[in-house]
Amino acid sequence: MITRTPTIKLRSKKSRKQSSRRWLERQLNDPYVFEAQKAGYRSRAAFKLAQLNDKYSFLKKNMYVIDLGAAPGGWSQVAAACGCHVVALDINGMDPLAGVQFIQIDFMNFDNWNPQDFNFPEKVDVVLSDMAYPTTGHAGTDHLRTMSLAEAAYDFARHVLKENGTFLAKVFQGGTEKELLSQLKKNFKTVKHVKPAASRQDSTEMYLLAQGFRG
């Protein structure tokens, strides 16, 4: 159970931008940030994956998982805690995690996946993508940029997933995701838009969960 802490207000400081102040206040008052620190998770995003897995059970012991856009490592932590073998990729660096092999690389330029380098099988059980570009504040632009990452993640997933595998990717609401949705429905048995409780309610962030890859 997530407990809420008393609301914290920051005193105005001329040196702090208003947008920075709003972000900091939101962080300080976010119960998931507090609980992530208490639980030893690297980010509040860990709760998003944990909540989705509690409901849909796609991470299980000895599964092989690729985590795209992994830094700082919250999702990789959850997958490793489920007993999965994890390879994590991110353009940013990430501190080592037990049970996780990390590659620092720009995924959009990543075209040389070699499973033997990581003692992975040719086909994996799950591909996760929490990738998103830094937001610009313009909803349409942010939507299109993040959708391009989701589409690239799916293109990668369809080449590396085993039969009955799972693909989970972040998207923003805005319309274009319908094109990706139609492709996923052709290649997976079930496809859902899901929003875990840990996603902020005022955010357009959602996740596409595709299960039962047809191969």
Backbone as numpy.savetxt, mean C-alpha at the origin, in Angstrom:
# Nx Ny Nz CAx CAy CAz Cx Cy Cz
-8.75 -2.51 19.46 -9.59 -1.32 19.46 -8.71 -0.07 19.46
-9.05 0.90 18.57 -8.28 2.13 18.48 -8.90 3.17 19.40
-8.09 3.70 20.31 -8.58 4.71 21.25 -8.22 6.10 20.76
-9.11 7.04 20.98 -8.87 8.42 20.55 -8.24 9.21 21.70
-7.26 10.02 21.35 -6.59 10.87 22.32 -7.25 12.25 22.32
-7.10 13.01 23.42 -7.68 14.36 23.45 -7.13 15.22 22.32
-7.97 16.09 21.76 -7.56 16.94 20.65 -6.43 17.88 21.05
-5.41 17.93 20.19 -4.25 18.78 20.44 -4.27 19.93 19.45
-4.16 21.15 19.93 -4.09 22.33 19.10 -2.69 22.94 19.22
-2.13 23.33 18.08 -0.81 23.95 18.09 -0.93 25.46 18.24
-0.02 26.02 18.97 0.03 27.47 19.06 0.58 28.03 17.75
0.03 29.15 17.34 0.44 29.74 16.07 1.89 30.19 16.13
2.60 29.85 15.06 3.98 30.31 14.93 4.17 30.86 13.52
4.71 32.05 13.43 4.86 32.69 12.13 5.76 31.88 11.20
6.70 31.13 11.78 7.66 30.37 10.97 7.04 29.10 10.38
5.85 28.72 10.87 5.22 27.48 10.40 4.09 27.81 9.42
4.14 27.24 8.22 3.10 27.47 7.23 1.78 26.89 7.73
0.67 27.47 7.28 -0.64 27.00 7.72 -0.87 25.55 7.31
-0.44 25.18 6.08 -0.62 23.80 5.62 0.19 22.84 6.47
1.40 23.25 6.85 2.24 22.41 7.72 1.61 22.25 9.09
1.01 23.34 9.57 0.35 23.29 10.88 -0.83 22.33 10.85
-1.64 22.39 9.79 -2.80 21.49 9.67 -2.35 20.04 9.62
-1.28 19.77 8.86 -0.77 18.40 8.74 -0.28 17.90 10.09
0.46 18.76 10.82 1.01 18.35 12.10 -0.10 18.11 13.12
-1.11 18.97 13.13 -2.23 18.77 14.05 -2.97 17.48 13.73
-3.13 17.20 12.44 -3.81 15.96 12.05 -3.02 14.74 12.52
-1.70 14.78 12.37 -0.86 13.68 12.83 -0.96 13.49 14.34
-0.88 14.60 15.06 -0.91 14.52 16.52 -2.24 14.02 17.05
-3.32 14.26 16.29 -4.65 13.87 16.74 -5.15 12.59 16.08
-4.32 11.95 15.31 -4.71 10.73 14.60 -4.47 9.52 15.50
-5.52 8.80 15.90 -5.33 7.65 16.80 -4.50 6.55 16.17
-4.54 6.43 14.84 -3.76 5.38 14.19 -2.27 5.68 14.22
-1.91 6.95 14.19 -0.50 7.32 14.34 -0.01 6.91 15.72
-0.81 7.22 16.74 -0.47 6.86 18.12 -0.37 5.35 18.28
-1.35 4.61 17.75 -1.36 3.15 17.90 -0.22 2.51 17.11
0.14 3.07 15.96 1.26 2.54 15.18 2.56 2.66 15.97
2.75 3.79 16.61 3.95 3.97 17.43 3.96 2.98 18.59
2.81 2.79 19.21 2.71 1.88 20.35 2.97 0.43 19.94
2.48 0.06 18.75 2.62 -1.32 18.27 3.96 -1.58 17.60
4.75 -0.53 17.38 6.04 -0.70 16.73 5.97 -0.75 15.22
4.83 -0.33 14.65 4.70 -0.26 13.20 5.43 0.98 12.69
5.95 0.88 11.49 6.68 2.00 10.91 5.77 3.09 10.36
4.52 2.76 10.14 3.57 3.77 9.63 2.15 3.36 10.00
1.25 4.35 10.02 -0.17 4.08 10.27 -0.76 3.22 9.15
-0.12 3.24 7.97 -0.62 2.46 6.83 -0.64 0.97 7.13
0.17 0.54 8.09 0.18 -0.88 8.46 -1.21 -1.35 8.86
-1.97 -0.48 9.53 -3.32 -0.85 9.95 -4.25 -1.07 8.77
-4.03 -0.35 7.67 -4.87 -0.52 6.48 -4.74 -1.95 5.96
-3.50 -2.40 5.79 -3.29 -3.75 5.28 -3.77 -4.79 6.29
-3.48 -4.58 7.57 -3.90 -5.54 8.59 -5.42 -5.68 8.62
-6.13 -4.56 8.50 -7.59 -4.60 8.53 -8.15 -5.31 7.30
-7.56 -5.05 6.14 -8.02 -5.72 4.92 -7.74 -7.21 4.98
-6.58 -7.57 5.50 -6.25 -8.99 5.60 -7.13 -9.71 6.63
-7.47 -9.03 7.71 -8.39 -9.62 8.70 -9.72 -9.98 8.05
-10.15 -9.16 7.11 -11.46 -9.37 6.48 -11.40 -10.33 5.30
-10.30 -10.28 4.51 -10.27 -11.04 3.26 -9.23 -12.16 3.24
-8.36 -12.24 4.22 -7.43 -13.38 4.43 -6.62 -13.74 3.19
-5.88 -12.79 2.65 -5.06 -13.07 1.47 -3.57 -13.20 1.80
-3.17 -12.94 3.05 -1.79 -13.14 3.48 -1.72 -14.31 4.45
-0.98 -15.34 4.06 -0.89 -16.54 4.89 0.56 -17.02 4.96
0.82 -17.85 5.95 2.18 -18.32 6.20 2.78 -18.97 4.96
4.05 -18.64 4.70 4.86 -19.18 3.61 4.44 -18.71 2.22
3.56 -17.71 2.16 3.27 -17.11 0.86 4.44 -16.22 0.42
4.54 -16.03 -0.89 5.56 -15.15 -1.47 4.90 -13.86 -1.90
5.42 -12.74 -1.39 4.77 -11.44 -1.54 5.76 -10.41 -2.08
5.30 -9.59 -3.02 6.08 -8.45 -3.49 5.33 -7.19 -3.10
6.02 -6.30 -2.40 5.43 -5.06 -1.86 6.03 -3.87 -2.62
5.22 -3.22 -3.45 5.67 -2.09 -4.27 5.38 -0.78 -3.55
6.36 0.12 -3.54 6.20 1.37 -2.81 6.20 1.13 -1.31
7.14 0.33 -0.87 7.10 -0.23 0.48 7.50 0.72 1.60
8.44 1.64 1.34 8.97 2.49 2.42 7.86 3.33 3.06
7.92 3.48 4.37 8.97 3.08 5.31 8.91 1.62 5.79
7.90 0.86 5.33 7.90 -0.56 5.63 6.70 -1.10 6.37
5.68 -0.30 6.58 4.51 -0.76 7.36 3.83 -1.98 6.77
3.60 -1.96 5.46 2.94 -3.11 4.82 3.84 -4.34 4.84
5.12 -4.14 4.60 6.06 -5.27 4.64 6.10 -5.90 6.03
6.02 -5.05 7.07 5.98 -5.55 8.44 4.79 -6.48 8.65
3.62 -6.05 8.19 2.40 -6.85 8.37 2.52 -8.17 7.62
3.00 -8.13 6.38 3.13 -9.35 5.59 4.13 -10.30 6.23
5.25 -9.77 6.71 6.25 -10.61 7.36 5.70 -11.21 8.65
4.91 -10.43 9.39 4.31 -10.93 10.64 3.31 -12.05 10.37
2.75 -12.10 9.16 1.85 -13.19 8.77 2.62 -14.44 8.35
3.94 -14.36 8.36 4.76 -15.51 7.99 5.09 -15.57 6.51
4.86 -14.46 5.78 5.15 -14.42 4.35 6.62 -14.13 4.08
7.08 -14.57 2.92 8.39 -14.18 2.40 8.16 -12.91 1.57
8.92 -11.85 1.85 8.61 -10.55 1.26 9.82 -9.96 0.54
9.57 -9.49 -0.68 10.51 -8.62 -1.38 9.84 -7.25 -1.48
10.53 -6.21 -1.02 9.98 -4.85 -1.00 10.78 -3.95 -1.93
10.07 -3.08 -2.65 10.70 -2.12 -3.55 10.24 -0.72 -3.21
11.16 0.24 -3.31 10.77 1.64 -3.17 11.88 2.52 -3.74
11.47 3.68 -4.25 12.45 4.65 -4.75 13.24 5.26 -3.60
12.63 5.26 -2.41 13.30 5.76 -1.21 13.95 4.62 -0.44
14.90 4.96 0.40 15.55 3.95 1.22 14.63 3.43 2.31
14.98 2.27 2.86 14.19 1.67 3.93 15.12 0.91 4.87
14.94 1.12 6.16 15.75 0.39 7.14 15.43 -1.10 7.08
16.41 -1.96 7.37 16.19 -3.41 7.28 15.04 -3.89 8.16
14.35 -4.91 7.66 13.27 -5.57 8.38 13.50 -7.07 8.33
13.30 -7.75 9.44 13.43 -9.20 9.47 12.43 -9.84 8.52
12.93 -10.76 7.70 12.05 -11.48 6.77 11.72 -10.73 5.51
12.36 -9.55 5.30 12.06 -8.73 4.13 13.36 -8.42 3.37
13.34 -8.67 2.06 14.45 -8.31 1.19 14.07 -7.02 0.46
14.97 -6.04 0.48 14.62 -4.72 -0.04 15.46 -4.34 -1.25
14.80 -3.71 -2.25 15.48 -3.15 -3.42 15.13 -1.67 -3.48
16.13 -0.81 -3.49 15.87 0.62 -3.67 15.95 0.93 -5.16
14.78 1.21 -5.75 14.71 1.44 -7.18 13.41 2.16 -7.51
13.43 2.92 -8.59 12.22 3.54 -9.11 11.43 2.47 -9.86
10.28 2.09 -9.32 9.52 1.00 -9.92 9.15 1.28 -11.37
8.94 2.54 -11.72 8.55 2.88 -13.09 9.69 2.59 -14.08
10.89 2.38 -13.56 12.02 2.00 -14.42 12.49 0.57 -14.12
11.64 -0.19 -13.44 12.01 -1.54 -13.00 11.52 -2.56 -14.02
12.46 -3.19 -14.72 12.06 -4.15 -15.76 12.93 -5.41 -15.76
13.60 -5.65 -14.64 14.52 -6.80 -14.61 14.29 -7.68 -13.38
13.00 -7.97 -13.06 12.69 -8.84 -11.94 13.25 -10.23 -12.20
14.11 -10.69 -11.30 14.72 -12.01 -11.41 14.50 -12.74 -10.08
13.49 -13.61 -10.00 13.15 -14.24 -8.71 14.29 -15.04 -8.10
15.18 -15.57 -8.95 16.29 -16.36 -8.40 17.21 -15.52 -7.51
17.24 -14.23 -7.77 18.09 -13.35 -6.95 17.63 -13.30 -5.49
16.37 -13.68 -5.25 15.79 -13.58 -3.91 15.29 -14.92 -3.37
15.68 -16.00 -4.04 15.20 -17.33 -3.68 13.67 -17.39 -3.70
13.10 -16.70 -4.67 11.67 -16.71 -4.89 11.32 -17.65 -6.03
10.10 -18.19 -6.01 9.66 -18.99 -7.15 9.37 -18.10 -8.35
9.14 -18.71 -9.50 8.84 -17.94 -10.71 7.56 -17.12 -10.55
6.58 -17.67 -9.85 5.31 -16.99 -9.65 5.06 -16.78 -8.16
4.49 -15.63 -7.81 4.28 -15.29 -6.40 2.78 -15.32 -6.06
2.50 -15.27 -4.77 1.11 -15.36 -4.29 0.39 -14.02 -4.26
1.13 -12.95 -3.92 0.49 -11.65 -3.70 1.39 -10.54 -4.21
0.79 -9.55 -4.88 1.47 -8.30 -5.21 0.69 -7.17 -4.54
1.40 -6.40 -3.72 0.81 -5.26 -3.00 1.37 -3.97 -3.59
0.53 -2.95 -3.68 1.01 -1.65 -4.13 0.31 -0.54 -3.35
1.07 0.13 -2.51 0.57 1.31 -1.81 1.23 2.56 -2.41
1.67 2.43 -3.66 2.39 3.53 -4.31 1.47 4.72 -4.57
2.01 5.91 -4.38 1.31 7.14 -4.75 2.34 8.24 -4.90
2.14 9.08 -5.89 3.01 10.25 -6.03 2.67 11.25 -4.93
3.62 12.11 -4.55 3.28 13.19 -3.62 2.12 14.00 -4.18
1.16 14.33 -3.33 -0.03 15.04 -3.81 0.30 16.48 -4.17
-0.42 16.98 -5.18 -0.23 18.36 -5.64 -1.28 19.29 -5.06
-2.37 18.73 -4.52 -3.49 19.53 -4.05 -4.57 19.68 -5.10
-4.27 19.24 -6.33 -5.27 19.25 -7.40 -5.79 17.83 -7.57
-7.07 17.61 -7.22 -7.62 16.26 -7.15 -7.49 15.49 -8.46
-7.79 16.14 -9.59 -7.72 15.46 -10.87 -6.32 15.01 -11.22
-5.35 15.89 -10.98 -3.95 15.56 -11.26 -3.48 14.42 -10.36
-3.79 14.51 -9.07 -3.37 13.46 -8.13 -3.98 12.11 -8.50
-5.24 12.14 -8.93 -5.92 10.91 -9.32 -5.21 10.27 -10.51
-4.93 11.04 -11.55 -4.31 10.50 -12.76 -2.91 9.97 -12.48
-2.15 10.69 -11.66 -0.78 10.27 -11.36 -0.77 8.96 -10.58
-1.65 8.85 -9.59 -1.70 7.62 -8.80 -2.24 6.46 -9.63
-3.21 6.74 -10.52 -3.73 5.67 -11.39 -2.64 5.13 -12.30
-1.73 5.99 -12.74 -0.64 5.50 -13.60 0.23 4.49 -12.85
0.41 4.71 -11.55 1.18 3.77 -10.74 0.41 2.47 -10.54
-0.90 2.57 -10.29 -1.73 1.37 -10.11 -1.74 0.53 -11.38
-1.82 1.18 -12.53 -1.82 0.46 -13.80 -0.48 -0.22 -14.04
0.62 0.46 -13.71 1.94 -0.14 -13.86 2.10 -1.32 -12.91
1.57 -1.19 -11.69 1.64 -2.28 -10.72 0.85 -3.49 -11.22
-0.31 -3.25 -11.80 -1.12 -4.35 -12.34 -0.40 -5.03 -13.50
0.20 -4.24 -14.38 0.93 -4.82 -15.52 2.05 -5.74 -15.03
2.72 -5.32 -13.95 3.75 -6.16 -13.35 3.12 -7.40 -12.71
2.03 -7.21 -11.97 1.40 -8.31 -11.24 0.93 -9.42 -12.18
0.37 -9.06 -13.31 -0.18 -10.09 -14.20 0.91 -10.98 -14.80
2.15 -10.52 -14.74 3.26 -11.33 -15.25 3.90 -12.20 -14.16
3.71 -11.83 -12.89 4.42 -12.55 -11.83 3.51 -13.33 -10.89
2.19 -13.10 -10.95 1.28 -13.80 -10.05 1.04 -15.24 -10.48
0.92 -16.11 -9.49 0.53 -17.48 -9.76 -1.00 -17.56 -9.86
-1.49 -18.68 -10.34 -2.94 -18.88 -10.42 -3.55 -18.75 -9.02
-4.68 -18.07 -8.93 -5.40 -17.78 -7.67 -4.69 -16.75 -6.80
-3.70 -16.05 -7.36 -3.00 -15.01 -6.61 -3.85 -13.77 -6.39
-3.30 -12.84 -5.57 -4.02 -11.63 -5.16 -3.24 -10.38 -5.53
-3.97 -9.35 -5.98 -3.39 -8.05 -6.28 -4.16 -6.99 -5.50
-3.42 -6.15 -4.76 -4.03 -5.07 -3.97 -3.30 -3.78 -4.29
-4.03 -2.74 -4.72 -3.39 -1.50 -5.11 -4.19 -0.28 -4.68
-3.48 0.77 -4.30 -4.11 2.04 -3.95 -4.60 2.75 -5.21
-5.79 3.34 -5.13 -6.31 4.22 -6.17 -6.97 5.41 -5.50
-7.22 6.46 -6.27 -8.02 7.59 -5.80 -9.29 7.62 -6.62
-10.41 7.91 -5.99 -11.66 8.02 -6.72 -11.57 9.16 -7.73
-12.20 8.95 -8.90 -12.15 10.00 -9.90 -12.59 9.57 -11.27
-12.86 8.28 -11.48 -13.42 7.84 -12.74 -12.52 6.96 -13.58
-11.24 7.34 -13.71 -10.36 6.59 -14.61 -10.13 5.18 -14.11
-10.30 4.93 -12.80 -10.05 3.58 -12.29 -11.00 2.55 -12.89
-12.10 2.99 -13.53 -13.04 2.06 -14.15 -12.39 1.26 -15.26
-11.44 1.88 -15.99 -10.74 1.17 -17.06 -9.89 0.04 -16.48
-9.18 0.33 -15.40 -8.38 -0.71 -14.75 -9.29 -1.78 -14.16
-10.42 -1.35 -13.60 -11.37 -2.29 -13.01 -11.86 -3.31 -14.02
-12.14 -2.87 -15.24 -12.64 -3.78 -16.26 -11.58 -4.80 -16.66
-10.31 -4.38 -16.68 -9.23 -5.32 -16.98 -9.09 -6.36 -15.87
-9.17 -5.89 -14.63 -9.02 -6.81 -13.51 -10.14 -7.85 -13.50
-11.36 -7.42 -13.83 -12.49 -8.36 -13.82 -12.34 -9.47 -14.84
-11.58 -9.21 -15.89 -11.33 -10.25 -16.90 -10.35 -11.30 -16.39
-9.45 -10.87 -15.50 -8.34 -11.73 -15.11 -8.38 -12.25 -13.68
-9.36 -11.78 -12.89 -9.50 -12.25 -11.51 -10.93 -12.70 -11.26
-11.09 -13.63 -10.35 -12.42 -14.15 -10.04 -13.27 -13.12 -9.29
-12.67 -12.38 -8.37 -13.41 -11.34 -7.64 -12.59 -10.06 -7.59
-13.26 -8.93 -7.77 -12.62 -7.62 -7.73 -13.51 -6.69 -6.92
-12.91 -5.98 -5.95 -13.68 -5.10 -5.07 -12.96 -3.77 -4.88
-13.73 -2.69 -4.70 -13.21 -1.46 -4.14 -13.38 -1.57 -2.62
-12.32 -1.37 -1.88 -12.40 -1.49 -0.42 -11.73 -0.28 0.22
-12.27 0.11 1.38 -11.72 1.24 2.13 -11.62 0.83 3.60
-10.42 0.52 4.06 -10.27 0.11 5.47 -10.57 1.26 6.42
-10.90 0.92 7.64 -11.23 1.94 8.64 -10.06 2.89 8.88
-8.83 2.41 8.69 -7.66 3.25 8.93 -7.43 4.30 7.85
-8.11 4.18 6.70 -8.06 5.25 5.71 -8.86 6.44 6.22
-8.29 7.61 6.11 -9.00 8.79 6.59 -10.29 8.98 5.79
-11.37 9.25 6.50 -12.68 9.33 5.87 -12.80 10.48 4.89
-12.02 11.55 5.08 -12.08 12.67 4.16 -11.17 12.50 2.95
-10.50 11.36 2.87 -9.60 11.07 1.76 -10.34 10.33 0.64
-9.95 10.60 -0.61 -10.51 9.87 -1.75 -9.78 8.54 -1.98
-8.83 8.24 -1.12 -8.07 6.99 -1.22 -8.98 5.77 -1.05
-8.80 4.80 -1.96 -9.45 3.50 -1.84 -8.44 2.45 -2.31
-8.83 1.20 -2.18 -7.96 0.12 -2.66 -8.75 -0.81 -3.58
-8.08 -1.24 -4.62 -8.62 -2.27 -5.49 -8.07 -3.61 -5.03
-8.95 -4.50 -4.65 -8.56 -5.83 -4.20 -9.06 -6.85 -5.22
-8.12 -7.49 -5.90 -8.44 -8.49 -6.91 -7.92 -9.84 -6.44
-8.79 -10.82 -6.31 -8.42 -12.15 -5.81 -8.81 -13.23 -6.81
-8.03 -14.31 -6.81 -8.32 -15.44 -7.70 -7.83 -15.20 -9.11
-6.53 -14.88 -9.26 -5.95 -14.62 -10.58 -6.15 -15.86 -11.48
-6.61 -15.62 -12.68 -6.93 -16.73 -13.60 -5.70 -17.28 -14.31
-4.58 -16.55 -14.23 -3.36 -17.04 -14.83 -3.27 -16.73 -16.31
